[in-house]
Amino acid sequence: MSARSEIFARLKATLDTVQDAGERAAQVDQRIADGAPDLIPLRGRAHGPARTVLFVTEAESAQADVRSLARLDEVPSVVKDILVRANCGALKATPHKTLQAMNWDGVDVAYGRGEGADQVGLSVAYAGIAETGTLVMASGPNSPTTVNFLPDIHIVVVSEDDIAANYEEVWARLSRDVKPGGTKLPRTVNWITGPSRTADIEQTLLLGAHGPRKLVILLIDGEHT
């Protein structure tokens, strides 16, 4: 018997003296069937306006630039300003229907996958998480993952209505969106908290090491999304 098998055998023998093995197995099966949620920390249980406030606070503490907008149609003007300040003449946007419906007059915008030469990228988030100020990016034909990582500046549009209190809520939403014979789970779900960073080299914080150097979140009022 291997050392691993020996350890597990001793653990099982000890448990068997406390509770019948069949009863233990039945309890495990019941817990799985019930699907009871794990313990959610207090910071992950915010509701209403407090949820949005917490999301902004946490995102900004992770060095994201959060800008609150009253309406979706304000997005192009904000993006134009970012392009000017970055001295960038072109925008790479995901082919999301929300973005394609906007008035991009005066902006050189291309829809599609991110490329290494892209300076500014624009995406729409599937959700946000108040607990940690995290953006949830679900991959798909209208939301290529490459736009999340290749541009130097990443701009993400997210509605207040899509801000969840915690990670568990978002996984449950993703599961509900799955339709038999139709919608499937995304191949990739990226969780983005602030711009890319590392402190591997001499404990010095370096932004943009593995992705965008700057993350701008455009938070849209839920009533006007």
Number of C-alpha atoms within 10 A of each C-alpha: 7 6 8 8 10 11 11 11 13 11 11 12 11 11 13 13 9 9 10 10 14 10 10 14 10 11 12 12 11 12 11 10 9 9 8 9 9 7 7 12 9 9 13 20 14 18 14 11 9 13 22 25 15 21 25 24 17 20 28 17 14 17 16 21 17 18 13 14 19 14 15 20 16 14 19 17 14 13 20 20 11 16 18 11 9 13 10 14 13 17 20 23 26 26 19 18 10 13 20 14 9 13 13 15 10 8 15 12 16 15 16 17 20 23 14 11 10 17 21 25 30 27 25 25 22 21 25 30 29 28 23 23 26 25 25 22 23 21 19 15 12 17 22 20 20 17 27 26 21 23 25 22 25 24 25 20 22 25 24 21 16 18 28 24 27 22 19 15 16 19 12 10 13 17 12 10 13 13 10 7 6 7 9 13 15 13 8 12 16 15 15 20 21 25 24 20 16 13 11 9 8 6 8 9 12 14 17 19 13 13 20 24 20 21 26 22 25 22 26 23 17 16 10 12 16
